[in-house]
């Protein structure tokens, strides 16, 4: 994961999640282009395996 994606993931988790903001609103509010958002979303949901 690039530093850009990691930074935005941390910001999303600390700023948006506690206030109930959606990922889409977070993306729009912070001016994150859709293609970067799409890659970040894919990386977060398809490349991280849960620990058992």
C-alpha positions, -999 to +999 in steps of 0.1 A: +000+000+000+014+034-009+019+061+017-009+080+001-033+052+006-021+045+041-024+081+051-060+084+038-070+052+054-058+064+088-075+098+082-107+080+073-106+058+103-099+086+127-120+115+112-149+100+093-157+067+110-163+082+145-187+108+130-205+083+108-194+099+076-195+076+045-164+067+025-179+085-005-184+117+014-149+115+028-135+111-007-155+141-020-147+163+010-110+156+007-108+159-031-095+123-036-100+114-073-123+085-080-096+063-096-073+067-065-103+060-042-112+029-062-076+015-059-076+023-022-109+006-017-098-025-037-066-027-018-083-025+015-110-051+008-093-076-015-057-078-004-058-079+033-066-114+047-081-117+082-060-133+109-074-165+123 
